[in-house]
Each structure stands twice: as C-alpha cells, then as structure tokens.
Amino acid sequence: MEVLYFAWVRERIGLPRERVETRAATVSDLVAELTAREERYAAAFADLSALRVALDQELAEFDAPLDGVREVAFFPPMTGG
C-alpha cells in the first residue's frame, strides 16, 4: 500500500511517501510496524492524538481496518482560516 506523510510528519520521517508491504489489520497495527522500523518513525508517531489519518482519501480512526485500502495518509489536524 502507499503511505503518505504530510507537514511535520513528513519532516520527521524524511519522506513524502513510500510503498509499504504490511500484514497490519488496522491503522494502529500499521503505526506499530512503522514505529518499530526506526527512531524517526517513532518520533513521528509518538503522540497519536496529534495526528489524523485518511484511508483512500477519507478521514478514518486509528482502529479502522486496512483490508482493501490502497492509500494511507498521516497528517496533523487542519484548522480553518
């Protein structure tokens, strides 16, 4: 699946996107896999309350299933203005 990173998440990980082979059942499982990779992922995902996730461009929760999902995007909350 394609994983996209935006704003400070991208800055901490050092990549705008990557293709990830995963057996994760949920977004939380995917985060756990990524966090275990390297310190830069652990830093990016240290506070999940400061992150939002979208699955195939639809906002989702971290307990959402990944079955059939092609794209996961992580980003900080957006504000109006």
mmCIF file of the N, C-alpha and C atoms, coordinates in Angstrom:
data_MODEL
# 
_entry.id   MODEL 
# 
loop_
_atom_site.group_PDB 
_atom_site.id 
_atom_site.type_symbol 
_atom_site.label_atom_id 
_atom_site.label_alt_id 
_atom_site.label_comp_id 
_atom_site.label_asym_id 
_atom_site.label_entity_id 
_atom_site.label_seq_id 
_atom_site.pdbx_PDB_ins_code 
_atom_site.Cartn_x 
_atom_site.Cartn_y 
_atom_site.Cartn_z 
_atom_site.occupancy 
_atom_site.B_iso_or_equiv 
_atom_site.pdbx_formal_charge 
_atom_site.auth_seq_id 
_atom_site.auth_comp_id 
_atom_site.auth_asym_id 
_atom_site.auth_atom_id 
_atom_site.pdbx_PDB_model_num 
ATOM 1   N N  . MET A 1 1  ? 0.835   -1.165 0.000  1.00 0.00 ? 1  MET A N  1 
ATOM 2   C CA . MET A 1 1  ? 0.000   0.000  0.000  1.00 0.00 ? 1  MET A CA 1 
ATOM 3   C C  . MET A 1 1  ? 0.888   1.239  0.000  1.00 0.00 ? 1  MET A C  1 
ATOM 4   N N  . GLU A 1 2  ? 0.331   2.331  -0.456 1.00 0.00 ? 2  GLU A N  1 
ATOM 5   C CA . GLU A 1 2  ? 1.044   3.603  -0.485 1.00 0.00 ? 2  GLU A CA 1 
ATOM 6   C C  . GLU A 1 2  ? 0.775   4.331  0.831  1.00 0.00 ? 2  GLU A C  1 
ATOM 7   N N  . VAL A 1 3  ? 1.833   4.802  1.486  1.00 0.00 ? 3  VAL A N  1 
ATOM 8   C CA . VAL A 1 3  ? 1.693   5.556  2.725  1.00 0.00 ? 3  VAL A CA 1 
ATOM 9   C C  . VAL A 1 3  ? 2.239   6.952  2.478  1.00 0.00 ? 3  VAL A C  1 
ATOM 10  N N  . LEU A 1 4  ? 1.416   7.964  2.767  1.00 0.00 ? 4  LEU A N  1 
ATOM 11  C CA . LEU A 1 4  ? 1.790   9.361  2.550  1.00 0.00 ? 4  LEU A CA 1 
ATOM 12  C C  . LEU A 1 4  ? 1.934   10.060 3.888  1.00 0.00 ? 4  LEU A C  1 
ATOM 13  N N  . TYR A 1 5  ? 2.907   10.985 3.937  1.00 0.00 ? 5  TYR A N  1 
ATOM 14  C CA . TYR A 1 5  ? 3.173   11.755 5.153  1.00 0.00 ? 5  TYR A CA 1 
ATOM 15  C C  . TYR A 1 5  ? 3.129   13.236 4.798  1.00 0.00 ? 5  TYR A C  1 
ATOM 16  N N  . PHE A 1 6  ? 2.454   14.027 5.639  1.00 0.00 ? 6  PHE A N  1 
ATOM 17  C CA . PHE A 1 6  ? 2.316   15.450 5.371  1.00 0.00 ? 6  PHE A CA 1 
ATOM 18  C C  . PHE A 1 6  ? 2.818   16.290 6.544  1.00 0.00 ? 6  PHE A C  1 
ATOM 19  N N  . ALA A 1 7  ? 3.227   17.519 6.222  1.00 0.00 ? 7  ALA A N  1 
ATOM 20  C CA . ALA A 1 7  ? 3.646   18.526 7.205  1.00 0.00 ? 7  ALA A CA 1 
ATOM 21  C C  . ALA A 1 7  ? 4.780   18.001 8.082  1.00 0.00 ? 7  ALA A C  1 
ATOM 22  N N  . TRP A 1 8  ? 4.686   18.183 9.406  1.00 0.00 ? 8  TRP A N  1 
ATOM 23  C CA . TRP A 1 8  ? 5.791   17.797 10.286 1.00 0.00 ? 8  TRP A CA 1 
ATOM 24  C C  . TRP A 1 8  ? 5.978   16.281 10.347 1.00 0.00 ? 8  TRP A C  1 
ATOM 25  N N  . VAL A 1 9  ? 4.973   15.506 9.995  1.00 0.00 ? 9  VAL A N  1 
ATOM 26  C CA . VAL A 1 9  ? 5.137   14.046 9.945  1.00 0.00 ? 9  VAL A CA 1 
ATOM 27  C C  . VAL A 1 9  ? 6.164   13.720 8.857  1.00 0.00 ? 9  VAL A C  1 
ATOM 28  N N  . ARG A 1 10 ? 5.997   14.339 7.689  1.00 0.00 ? 10 ARG A N  1 
ATOM 29  C CA . ARG A 1 10 ? 6.946   14.158 6.581  1.00 0.00 ? 10 ARG A CA 1 
ATOM 30  C C  . ARG A 1 10 ? 8.337   14.619 6.985  1.00 0.00 ? 10 ARG A C  1 
ATOM 31  N N  . GLU A 1 11 ? 8.423   15.745 7.686  1.00 0.00 ? 11 GLU A N  1 
ATOM 32  C CA . GLU A 1 11 ? 9.728   16.263 8.102  1.00 0.00 ? 11 GLU A CA 1 
ATOM 33  C C  . GLU A 1 11 ? 10.438  15.307 9.050  1.00 0.00 ? 11 GLU A C  1 
ATOM 34  N N  . ARG A 1 12 ? 9.724   14.728 9.991  1.00 0.00 ? 12 ARG A N  1 
ATOM 35  C CA . ARG A 1 12 ? 10.350  13.807 10.949 1.00 0.00 ? 12 ARG A CA 1 
ATOM 36  C C  . ARG A 1 12 ? 10.771  12.496 10.309 1.00 0.00 ? 12 ARG A C  1 
ATOM 37  N N  . ILE A 1 13 ? 9.960   12.000 9.377  1.00 0.00 ? 13 ILE A N  1 
ATOM 38  C CA . ILE A 1 13 ? 10.288  10.726 8.735  1.00 0.00 ? 13 ILE A CA 1 
ATOM 39  C C  . ILE A 1 13 ? 11.287  10.925 7.604  1.00 0.00 ? 13 ILE A C  1 
ATOM 40  N N  . GLY A 1 14 ? 11.216  12.074 6.953  1.00 0.00 ? 14 GLY A N  1 
ATOM 41  C CA . GLY A 1 14 ? 12.164  12.370 5.879  1.00 0.00 ? 14 GLY A CA 1 
ATOM 42  C C  . GLY A 1 14 ? 11.714  11.892 4.509  1.00 0.00 ? 14 GLY A C  1 
ATOM 43  N N  . LEU A 1 15 ? 10.449  11.502 4.397  1.00 0.00 ? 15 LEU A N  1 
ATOM 44  C CA . LEU A 1 15 ? 9.899   11.037 3.123  1.00 0.00 ? 15 LEU A CA 1 
ATOM 45  C C  . LEU A 1 15 ? 8.490   11.598 2.941  1.00 0.00 ? 15 LEU A C  1 
ATOM 46  N N  . PRO A 1 16 ? 8.120   11.943 1.710  1.00 0.00 ? 16 PRO A N  1 
ATOM 47  C CA . PRO A 1 16 ? 6.741   12.367 1.486  1.00 0.00 ? 16 PRO A CA 1 
ATOM 48  C C  . PRO A 1 16 ? 5.788   11.170 1.327  1.00 0.00 ? 16 PRO A C  1 
ATOM 49  N N  . ARG A 1 17 ? 6.338   10.043 0.878  1.00 0.00 ? 17 ARG A N  1 
ATOM 50  C CA . ARG A 1 17 ? 5.531   8.833  0.637  1.00 0.00 ? 17 ARG A CA 1 
ATOM 51  C C  . ARG A 1 17 ? 6.440   7.632  0.505  1.00 0.00 ? 17 ARG A C  1 
ATOM 52  N N  . GLU A 1 18 ? 5.851   6.468  0.682  1.00 0.00 ? 18 GLU A N  1 
ATOM 53  C CA . GLU A 1 18 ? 6.577   5.224  0.454  1.00 0.00 ? 18 GLU A CA 1 
ATOM 54  C C  . GLU A 1 18 ? 5.584   4.094  0.242  1.00 0.00 ? 18 GLU A C  1 
ATOM 55  N N  . ARG A 1 19 ? 6.034   3.065  -0.450 1.00 0.00 ? 19 ARG A N  1 
ATOM 56  C CA . ARG A 1 19 ? 5.233   1.859  -0.623 1.00 0.00 ? 19 ARG A CA 1 
ATOM 57  C C  . ARG A 1 19 ? 5.599   0.924  0.514  1.00 0.00 ? 19 ARG A C  1 
ATOM 58  N N  . VAL A 1 20 ? 4.582   0.409  1.210  1.00 0.00 ? 20 VAL A N  1 
ATOM 59  C CA . VAL A 1 20 ? 4.802   -0.422 2.387  1.00 0.00 ? 20 VAL A CA 1 
ATOM 60  C C  . VAL A 1 20 ? 4.112   -1.768 2.192  1.00 0.00 ? 20 VAL A C  1 
ATOM 61  N N  . GLU A 1 21 ? 4.857   -2.828 2.404  1.00 0.00 ? 21 GLU A N  1 
ATOM 62  C CA . GLU A 1 21 ? 4.277   -4.170 2.458  1.00 0.00 ? 21 GLU A CA 1 
ATOM 63  C C  . GLU A 1 21 ? 3.953   -4.425 3.922  1.00 0.00 ? 21 GLU A C  1 
ATOM 64  N N  . THR A 1 22 ? 2.704   -4.742 4.219  1.00 0.00 ? 22 THR A N  1 
ATOM 65  C CA . THR A 1 22 ? 2.302   -4.893 5.609  1.00 0.00 ? 22 THR A CA 1 
ATOM 66  C C  . THR A 1 22 ? 1.295   -6.018 5.779  1.00 0.00 ? 22 THR A C  1 
ATOM 67  N N  . ARG A 1 23 ? 1.286   -6.551 6.980  1.00 0.00 ? 23 ARG A N  1 
ATOM 68  C CA . ARG A 1 23 ? 0.253   -7.517 7.371  1.00 0.00 ? 23 ARG A CA 1 
ATOM 69  C C  . ARG A 1 23 ? -0.669  -6.900 8.413  1.00 0.00 ? 23 ARG A C  1 
ATOM 70  N N  . ALA A 1 24 ? -0.546  -5.610 8.611  1.00 0.00 ? 24 ALA A N  1 
ATOM 71  C CA . ALA A 1 24 ? -1.335  -4.894 9.615  1.00 0.00 ? 24 ALA A CA 1 
ATOM 72  C C  . ALA A 1 24 ? -2.828  -5.010 9.302  1.00 0.00 ? 24 ALA A C  1 
ATOM 73  N N  . ALA A 1 25 ? -3.616  -5.256 10.342 1.00 0.00 ? 25 ALA A N  1 
ATOM 74  C CA . ALA A 1 25 ? -5.065  -5.356 10.184 1.00 0.00 ? 25 ALA A CA 1 
ATOM 75  C C  . ALA A 1 25 ? -5.744  -4.007 10.337 1.00 0.00 ? 25 ALA A C  1 
ATOM 76  N N  . THR A 1 26 ? -5.140  -3.117 11.137 1.00 0.00 ? 26 THR A N  1 
ATOM 77  C CA . THR A 1 26 ? -5.725  -1.798 11.387 1.00 0.00 ? 26 THR A CA 1 
ATOM 78  C C  . THR A 1 26 ? -4.663  -0.719 11.211 1.00 0.00 ? 26 THR A C  1 
ATOM 79  N N  . VAL A 1 27 ? -5.100  0.520  11.224 1.00 0.00 ? 27 VAL A N  1 
ATOM 80  C CA . VAL A 1 27 ? -4.159  1.632  11.158 1.00 0.00 ? 27 VAL A CA 1 
ATOM 81  C C  . VAL A 1 27 ? -3.206  1.580  12.349 1.00 0.00 ? 27 VAL A C  1 
ATOM 82  N N  . SER A 1 28 ? -3.714  1.304  13.532 1.00 0.00 ? 28 SER A N  1 
ATOM 83  C CA . SER A 1 28 ? -2.854  1.208  14.725 1.00 0.00 ? 28 SER A CA 1 
ATOM 84  C C  . SER A 1 28 ? -1.776  0.137  14.562 1.00 0.00 ? 28 SER A C  1 
ATOM 85  N N  . ASP A 1 29 ? -2.146  -0.979 13.959 1.00 0.00 ? 29 ASP A N  1 
ATOM 86  C CA . ASP A 1 29 ? -1.160  -2.034 13.700 1.00 0.00 ? 29 ASP A CA 1 
ATOM 87  C C  . ASP A 1 29 ? -0.080  -1.541 12.733 1.00 0.00 ? 29 ASP A C  1 
ATOM 88  N N  . LEU A 1 30 ? -0.490  -0.801 11.721 1.00 0.00 ? 30 LEU A N  1 
ATOM 89  C CA . LEU A 1 30 ? 0.470   -0.244 10.765 1.00 0.00 ? 30 LEU A CA 1 
ATOM 90  C C  . LEU A 1 30 ? 1.411   0.731  11.467 1.00 0.00 ? 30 LEU A C  1 
ATOM 91  N N  . VAL A 1 31 ? 0.859   1.589  12.316 1.00 0.00 ? 31 VAL A N  1 
ATOM 92  C CA . VAL A 1 31 ? 1.683   2.533  13.071 1.00 0.00 ? 31 VAL A CA 1 
ATOM 93  C C  . VAL A 1 31 ? 2.698   1.775  13.924 1.00 0.00 ? 31 VAL A C  1 
ATOM 94  N N  . ALA A 1 32 ? 2.276   0.696  14.560 1.00 0.00 ? 32 ALA A N  1 
ATOM 95  C CA . ALA A 1 32 ? 3.193   -0.103 15.381 1.00 0.00 ? 32 ALA A CA 1 
ATOM 96  C C  . ALA A 1 32 ? 4.315   -0.683 14.534 1.00 0.00 ? 32 ALA A C  1 
ATOM 97  N N  . GLU A 1 33 ? 3.991   -1.180 13.340 1.00 0.00 ? 33 GLU A N  1 
ATOM 98  C CA . GLU A 1 33 ? 5.020   -1.709 12.434 1.00 0.00 ? 33 GLU A CA 1 
ATOM 99  C C  . GLU A 1 33 ? 6.005   -0.614 12.032 1.00 0.00 ? 33 GLU A C  1 
ATOM 100 N N  . LEU A 1 34 ? 5.483   0.536  11.661 1.00 0.00 ? 34 LEU A N  1 
ATOM 101 C CA . LEU A 1 34 ? 6.343   1.637  11.230 1.00 0.00 ? 34 LEU A CA 1 
ATOM 102 C C  . LEU A 1 34 ? 7.216   2.134  12.383 1.00 0.00 ? 34 LEU A C  1 
ATOM 103 N N  . THR A 1 35 ? 6.636   2.265  13.548 1.00 0.00 ? 35 THR A N  1 
ATOM 104 C CA . THR A 1 35 ? 7.364   2.749  14.725 1.00 0.00 ? 35 THR A CA 1 
ATOM 105 C C  . THR A 1 35 ? 8.522   1.824  15.076 1.00 0.00 ? 35 THR A C  1 
ATOM 106 N N  . ALA A 1 36 ? 8.330   0.528  14.866 1.00 0.00 ? 36 ALA A N  1 
ATOM 107 C CA . ALA A 1 36 ? 9.379   -0.443 15.176 1.00 0.00 ? 36 ALA A CA 1 
ATOM 108 C C  . ALA A 1 36 ? 10.536  -0.391 14.175 1.00 0.00 ? 36 ALA A C  1 
ATOM 109 N N  . ARG A 1 37 ? 10.341  0.236  13.033 1.00 0.00 ? 37 ARG A N  1 
ATOM 110 C CA . ARG A 1 37 ? 11.380  0.298  11.998 1.00 0.00 ? 37 ARG A CA 1 
ATOM 111 C C  . ARG A 1 37 ? 12.619  1.074  12.440 1.00 0.00 ? 37 ARG A C  1 
ATOM 112 N N  . GLU A 1 38 ? 12.384  2.331  12.815 1.00 0.00 ? 38 GLU A N  1 
ATOM 113 C CA . GLU A 1 38 ? 13.487  3.257  13.098 1.00 0.00 ? 38 GLU A CA 1 
ATOM 114 C C  . GLU A 1 38 ? 13.011  4.350  14.040 1.00 0.00 ? 38 GLU A C  1 
ATOM 115 N N  . GLU A 1 39 ? 13.952  5.041  14.647 1.00 0.00 ? 39 GLU A N  1 
ATOM 116 C CA . GLU A 1 39 ? 13.649  6.119  15.583 1.00 0.00 ? 39 GLU A CA 1 
ATOM 117 C C  . GLU A 1 39 ? 12.866  7.249  14.929 1.00 0.00 ? 39 GLU A C  1 
ATOM 118 N N  . ARG A 1 40 ? 13.139  7.547  13.665 1.00 0.00 ? 40 ARG A N  1 
ATOM 119 C CA . ARG A 1 40 ? 12.431  8.652  13.003 1.00 0.00 ? 40 ARG A CA 1 
ATOM 120 C C  . ARG A 1 40 ? 10.929  8.385  12.914 1.00 0.00 ? 40 ARG A C  1 
ATOM 121 N N  . TYR A 1 41 ? 10.532  7.133  12.718 1.00 0.00 ? 41 TYR A N  1 
ATOM 122 C CA . TYR A 1 41 ? 9.106   6.788  12.713 1.00 0.00 ? 41 TYR A CA 1 
ATOM 123 C C  . TYR A 1 41 ? 8.543   6.892  14.124 1.00 0.00 ? 41 TYR A C  1 
ATOM 124 N N  . ALA A 1 42 ? 9.313   6.416  15.094 1.00 0.00 ? 42 ALA A N  1 
ATOM 125 C CA . ALA A 1 42 ? 8.876   6.505  16.497 1.00 0.00 ? 42 ALA A CA 1 
ATOM 126 C C  . ALA A 1 42 ? 8.641   7.963  16.881 1.00 0.00 ? 42 ALA A C  1 
ATOM 127 N N  . ALA A 1 43 ? 9.504   8.858  16.416 1.00 0.00 ? 43 ALA A N  1 
ATOM 128 C CA . ALA A 1 43 ? 9.344   10.283 16.717 1.00 0.00 ? 43 ALA A CA 1 
ATOM 129 C C  . ALA A 1 43 ? 8.088   10.845 16.050 1.00 0.00 ? 43 ALA A C  1 
ATOM 130 N N  . ALA A 1 44 ? 7.837   10.445 14.825 1.00 0.00 ? 44 ALA A N  1 
ATOM 131 C CA . ALA A 1 44 ? 6.675   10.955 14.094 1.00 0.00 ? 44 ALA A CA 1 
ATOM 132 C C  . ALA A 1 44 ? 5.356   10.478 14.702 1.00 0.00 ? 44 ALA A C  1 
ATOM 133 N N  . PHE A 1 45 ? 5.353   9.253  15.240 1.00 0.00 ? 45 PHE A N  1 
ATOM 134 C CA . PHE A 1 45 ? 4.122   8.671  15.756 1.00 0.00 ? 45 PHE A CA 1 
ATOM 135 C C  . PHE A 1 45 ? 4.074   8.643  17.285 1.00 0.00 ? 45 PHE A C  1 
ATOM 136 N N  . ALA A 1 46 ? 4.900   9.430  17.930 1.00 0.00 ? 46 ALA A N  1 
ATOM 137 C CA . ALA A 1 46 ? 4.978   9.425  19.398 1.00 0.00 ? 46 ALA A CA 1 
ATOM 138 C C  . ALA A 1 46 ? 3.672   9.851  20.060 1.00 0.00 ? 46 ALA A C  1 
ATOM 139 N N  . ASP A 1 47 ? 2.942   10.765 19.451 1.00 0.00 ? 47 ASP A N  1 
ATOM 140 C CA . ASP A 1 47 ? 1.695   11.265 20.041 1.00 0.00 ? 47 ASP A CA 1 
ATOM 141 C C  . ASP A 1 47 ? 0.577   11.161 19.009 1.00 0.00 ? 47 ASP A C  1 
ATOM 142 N N  . LEU A 1 48 ? -0.136  10.048 19.022 1.00 0.00 ? 48 LEU A N  1 
ATOM 143 C CA . LEU A 1 48 ? -1.184  9.834  18.024 1.00 0.00 ? 48 LEU A CA 1 
ATOM 144 C C  . LEU A 1 48 ? -2.333  10.819 18.152 1.00 0.00 ? 48 LEU A C  1 
ATOM 145 N N  . SER A 1 49 ? -2.496  11.423 19.326 1.00 0.00 ? 49 SER A N  1 
ATOM 146 C CA . SER A 1 49 ? -3.566  12.418 19.476 1.00 0.00 ? 49 SER A CA 1 
ATOM 147 C C  . SER A 1 49 ? -3.282  13.667 18.646 1.00 0.00 ? 49 SER A C  1 
ATOM 148 N N  . ALA A 1 50 ? -2.036  13.833 18.198 1.00 0.00 ? 50 ALA A N  1 
ATOM 149 C CA . ALA A 1 50 ? -1.650  14.977 17.381 1.00 0.00 ? 50 ALA A CA 1 
ATOM 150 C C  . ALA A 1 50 ? -1.689  14.645 15.889 1.00 0.00 ? 50 ALA A C  1 
ATOM 151 N N  . LEU A 1 51 ? -2.235  13.478 15.544 1.00 0.00 ? 51 LEU A N  1 
ATOM 152 C CA . LEU A 1 51 ? -2.278  13.039 14.152 1.00 0.00 ? 51 LEU A CA 1 
ATOM 153 C C  . LEU A 1 51 ? -3.683  12.700 13.710 1.00 0.00 ? 51 LEU A C  1 
ATOM 154 N N  . ARG A 1 52 ? -3.895  12.828 12.422 1.00 0.00 ? 52 ARG A N  1 
ATOM 155 C CA . ARG A 1 52 ? -5.109  12.361 11.772 1.00 0.00 ? 52 ARG A CA 1 
ATOM 156 C C  . ARG A 1 52 ? -4.681  11.381 10.691 1.00 0.00 ? 52 ARG A C  1 
ATOM 157 N N  . VAL A 1 53 ? -5.635  10.543 10.268 1.00 0.00 ? 53 VAL A N  1 
ATOM 158 C CA . VAL A 1 53 ? -5.347  9.568  9.225  1.00 0.00 ? 53 VAL A CA 1 
ATOM 159 C C  . VAL A 1 53 ? -6.492  9.545  8.225  1.00 0.00 ? 53 VAL A C  1 
ATOM 160 N N  . ALA A 1 54 ? -6.140  9.332  6.974  1.00 0.00 ? 54 ALA A N  1 
ATOM 161 C CA . ALA A 1 54 ? -7.133  9.160  5.920  1.00 0.00 ? 54 ALA A CA 1 
ATOM 162 C C  . ALA A 1 54 ? -6.818  7.864  5.181  1.00 0.00 ? 54 ALA A C  1 
ATOM 163 N N  . LEU A 1 55 ? -7.863  7.112  4.889  1.00 0.00 ? 55 LEU A N  1 
ATOM 164 C CA . LEU A 1 55 ? -7.741  5.869  4.131  1.00 0.00 ? 55 LEU A CA 1 
ATOM 165 C C  . LEU A 1 55 ? -8.417  6.077  2.790  1.00 0.00 ? 55 LEU A C  1 
ATOM 166 N N  . ASP A 1 56 ? -7.653  5.934  1.734  1.00 0.00 ? 56 ASP A N  1 
ATOM 167 C CA . ASP A 1 56 ? -8.165  6.203  0.383  1.00 0.00 ? 56 ASP A CA 1 
ATOM 168 C C  . ASP A 1 56 ? -8.898  7.543  0.339  1.00 0.00 ? 56 ASP A C  1 
ATOM 169 N N  . GLN A 1 57 ? -8.277  8.553  0.942  1.00 0.00 ? 57 GLN A N  1 
ATOM 170 C CA . GLN A 1 57 ? -8.715  9.949  0.949  1.00 0.00 ? 57 GLN A CA 1 
ATOM 171 C C  . GLN A 1 57 ? -10.002 10.197 1.731  1.00 0.00 ? 57 GLN A C  1 
ATOM 172 N N  . GLU A 1 58 ? -10.323 9.315  2.684  1.00 0.00 ? 58 GLU A N  1 
ATOM 173 C CA . GLU A 1 58 ? -11.462 9.501  3.579  1.00 0.00 ? 58 GLU A CA 1 
ATOM 174 C C  . GLU A 1 58 ? -10.951 9.490  5.009  1.00 0.00 ? 58 GLU A C  1 
ATOM 175 N N  . LEU A 1 59 ? -11.309 10.491 5.806  1.00 0.00 ? 59 LEU A N  1 
ATOM 176 C CA . LEU A 1 59 ? -10.878 10.517 7.202  1.00 0.00 ? 59 LEU A CA 1 
ATOM 177 C C  . LEU A 1 59 ? -11.301 9.245  7.910  1.00 0.00 ? 59 LEU A C  1 
ATOM 178 N N  . ALA A 1 60 ? -10.424 8.739  8.775  1.00 0.00 ? 60 ALA A N  1 
ATOM 179 C CA . ALA A 1 60 ? -10.686 7.483  9.480  1.00 0.00 ? 60 ALA A CA 1 
ATOM 180 C C  . ALA A 1 60 ? -10.111 7.568  10.887 1.00 0.00 ? 60 ALA A C  1 
ATOM 181 N N  . GLU A 1 61 ? -10.398 6.560  11.674 1.00 0.00 ? 61 GLU A N  1 
ATOM 182 C CA . GLU A 1 61 ? -9.859  6.435  13.026 1.00 0.00 ? 61 GLU A CA 1 
ATOM 183 C C  . GLU A 1 61 ? -8.697  5.450  13.003 1.00 0.00 ? 61 GLU A C  1 
ATOM 184 N N  . PHE A 1 62 ? -7.912  5.457  14.049 1.00 0.00 ? 62 PHE A N  1 
ATOM 185 C CA . PHE A 1 62 ? -6.754  4.580  14.105 1.00 0.00 ? 62 PHE A CA 1 
ATOM 186 C C  . PHE A 1 62 ? -7.116  3.104  14.299 1.00 0.00 ? 62 PHE A C  1 
ATOM 187 N N  . ASP A 1 63 ? -8.352  2.822  14.691 1.00 0.00 ? 63 ASP A N  1 
ATOM 188 C CA . ASP A 1 63 ? -8.782  1.428  14.813 1.00 0.00 ? 63 ASP A CA 1 
ATOM 189 C C  . ASP A 1 63 ? -9.465  0.922  13.536 1.00 0.00 ? 63 ASP A C  1 
ATOM 190 N N  . ALA A 1 64 ? -9.442  1.734  12.472 1.00 0.00 ? 64 ALA A N  1 
ATOM 191 C CA . ALA A 1 64 ? -10.073 1.353  11.204 1.00 0.00 ? 64 ALA A CA 1 
ATOM 192 C C  . ALA A 1 64 ? -9.312  0.208  10.544 1.00 0.00 ? 64 ALA A C  1 
ATOM 193 N N  . PRO A 1 65 ? -10.041 -0.728 9.930  1.00 0.00 ? 65 PRO A N  1 
ATOM 194 C CA . PRO A 1 65 ? -9.383  -1.844 9.235  1.00 0.00 ? 65 PRO A CA 1 
ATOM 195 C C  . PRO A 1 65 ? -8.711  -1.389 7.945  1.00 0.00 ? 65 PRO A C  1 
ATOM 196 N N  . LEU A 1 66 ? -7.668  -2.095 7.573  1.00 0.00 ? 66 LEU A N  1 
ATOM 197 C CA . LEU A 1 66 ? -6.915  -1.765 6.361  1.00 0.00 ? 66 LEU A CA 1 
ATOM 198 C C  . LEU A 1 66 ? -7.247  -2.673 5.179  1.00 0.00 ? 66 LEU A C  1 
ATOM 199 N N  . ASP A 1 67 ? -8.121  -3.628 5.380  1.00 0.00 ? 67 ASP A N  1 
ATOM 200 C CA . ASP A 1 67 ? -8.469  -4.563 4.321  1.00 0.00 ? 67 ASP A CA 1 
ATOM 201 C C  . ASP A 1 67 ? -8.972  -3.821 3.088  1.00 0.00 ? 67 ASP A C  1 
ATOM 202 N N  . GLY A 1 68 ? -8.294  -3.995 1.967  1.00 0.00 ? 68 GLY A N  1 
ATOM 203 C CA . GLY A 1 68 ? -8.684  -3.365 0.717  1.00 0.00 ? 68 GLY A CA 1 
ATOM 204 C C  . GLY A 1 68 ? -8.221  -1.931 0.540  1.00 0.00 ? 68 GLY A C  1 
ATOM 205 N N  . VAL A 1 69 ? -7.565  -1.363 1.536  1.00 0.00 ? 69 VAL A N  1 
ATOM 206 C CA . VAL A 1 69 ? -7.102  0.023  1.455  1.00 0.00 ? 69 VAL A CA 1 
ATOM 207 C C  . VAL A 1 69 ? -5.856  0.104  0.574  1.00 0.00 ? 69 VAL A C  1 
ATOM 208 N N  . ARG A 1 70 ? -5.834  1.077  -0.325 1.00 0.00 ? 70 ARG A N  1 
ATOM 209 C CA . ARG A 1 70 ? -4.689  1.271  -1.218 1.00 0.00 ? 70 ARG A CA 1 
ATOM 210 C C  . ARG A 1 70 ? -3.771  2.393  -0.762 1.00 0.00 ? 70 ARG A C  1 
ATOM 211 N N  . GLU A 1 71 ? -4.337  3.387  -0.032 1.00 0.00 ? 71 GLU A N  1 
ATOM 212 C CA . GLU A 1 71 ? -3.552  4.552  0.367  1.00 0.00 ? 71 GLU A CA 1 
ATOM 213 C C  . GLU A 1 71 ? -3.884  4.959  1.800  1.00 0.00 ? 71 GLU A C  1 
ATOM 214 N N  . VAL A 1 72 ? -2.835  5.180  2.585  1.00 0.00 ? 72 VAL A N  1 
ATOM 215 C CA . VAL A 1 72 ? -2.972  5.669  3.955  1.00 0.00 ? 72 VAL A CA 1 
ATOM 216 C C  . VAL A 1 72 ? -2.194  6.977  4.034  1.00 0.00 ? 72 VAL A C  1 
ATOM 217 N N  . ALA A 1 73 ? -2.826  8.018  4.574  1.00 0.00 ? 73 ALA A N  1 
ATOM 218 C CA . ALA A 1 73 ? -2.159  9.310  4.710  1.00 0.00 ? 73 ALA A CA 1 
ATOM 219 C C  . ALA A 1 73 ? -2.185  9.740  6.171  1.00 0.00 ? 73 ALA A C  1 
ATOM 220 N N  . PHE A 1 74 ? -1.033  10.193 6.677  1.00 0.00 ? 74 PHE A N  1 
ATOM 221 C CA . PHE A 1 74 ? -0.914  10.698 8.030  1.00 0.00 ? 74 PHE A CA 1 
ATOM 222 C C  . PHE A 1 74 ? -0.606  12.191 7.983  1.00 0.00 ? 74 PHE A C  1 
ATOM 223 N N  . PHE A 1 75 ? -1.304  12.969 8.814  1.00 0.00 ? 75 PHE A N  1 
ATOM 224 C CA . PHE A 1 75 ? -1.129  14.414 8.805  1.00 0.00 ? 75 PHE A CA 1 
ATOM 225 C C  . PHE A 1 75 ? -1.598  15.002 10.138 1.00 0.00 ? 75 PHE A C  1 
ATOM 226 N N  . PRO A 1 76 ? -1.112  16.192 10.488 1.00 0.00 ? 76 PRO A N  1 
ATOM 227 C CA . PRO A 1 76 ? -1.591  16.853 11.697 1.00 0.00 ? 76 PRO A CA 1 
ATOM 228 C C  . PRO A 1 76 ? -2.998  17.405 11.455 1.00 0.00 ? 76 PRO A C  1 
ATOM 229 N N  . PRO A 1 77 ? -3.731  17.692 12.529 1.00 0.00 ? 77 PRO A N  1 
ATOM 230 C CA . PRO A 1 77 ? -5.062  18.278 12.359 1.00 0.00 ? 77 PRO A CA 1 
ATOM 231 C C  . PRO A 1 77 ? -4.986  19.583 11.574 1.00 0.00 ? 77 PRO A C  1 
ATOM 232 N N  . MET A 1 78 ? -5.998  19.825 10.794 1.00 0.00 ? 78 MET A N  1 
ATOM 233 C CA . MET A 1 78 ? -6.054  21.055 9.991  1.00 0.00 ? 78 MET A CA 1 
ATOM 234 C C  . MET A 1 78 ? -6.963  22.054 10.686 1.00 0.00 ? 78 MET A C  1 
ATOM 235 N N  . THR A 1 79 ? -6.653  23.308 10.509 1.00 0.00 ? 79 THR A N  1 
ATOM 236 C CA . THR A 1 79 ? -7.505  24.361 11.065 1.00 0.00 ? 79 THR A CA 1 
ATOM 237 C C  . THR A 1 79 ? -8.000  25.232 9.925  1.00 0.00 ? 79 THR A C  1 
ATOM 238 N N  . GLY A 1 80 ? -9.105  25.861 10.152 1.00 0.00 ? 80 GLY A N  1 
ATOM 239 C CA . GLY A 1 80 ? -9.650  26.779 9.146  1.00 0.00 ? 80 GLY A CA 1 
ATOM 240 C C  . GLY A 1 80 ? -8.915  28.097 9.157  1.00 0.00 ? 80 GLY A C  1 
ATOM 241 N N  . GLY A 1 81 ? -9.171  28.904 8.196  1.00 0.00 ? 81 GLY A N  1 
ATOM 242 C CA . GLY A 1 81 ? -8.532  30.197 8.206  1.00 0.00 ? 81 GLY A CA 1 
ATOM 243 C C  . GLY A 1 81 ? -8.580  30.793 6.915  1.00 0.00 ? 81 GLY A C  1 
# 
